[in-house]
């Protein structure tokens, strides 16, 4: 044993300390079972803070650092849920009549134009695209791109679109949706 300790450069007292700790029963065995049960019950969505809160609710007064250490020993990590983008805030203002009625075809050019504001994430930066599309042939009439979705983004696109109209025509403008491109 003396040779092994010299080869690994571990002091003799450290070896005997570790051996004596191995023989002791695990004082956190019950707590480990509880933490594992809470983690499994919530399908891995609880981190050490919420597990500690759950233990406190069950009457076990435990420090969050101890819960964190035990979770690390057990190899438990919480899953981070991705938050979904929800632009719907409920009904606001007046609802416009459904003139288009899901008929996305036009019989002639400049009859039905639609627009949209779309958010793109490009190289860690958000960009907003506002195009005007002719439903006759799918041609992009005009578009604007900006780093913020402002009124100016839409108004510039509308001005560019109106310049493309050669004559006075009855053209239907529709805002399709506001969405996020992935």
ABEGO torsion letter per residue (X at the ends): XAAAAAAAGBBAAAAAAAAAAAABBBAAAAAAAAAAAAAAAAGGABBAAAAAAAAAAAGBBBBAAAAAAAAAAAGBBBBBBBBBBBABAEBBEBBBBBAAGGBABBABBGABBBBBBBBBBBGGBBBBBBBBBBAAAGBBABBBBBABBBAAAAAAAAAAAAAABABBBBBBBBBABBBBBX
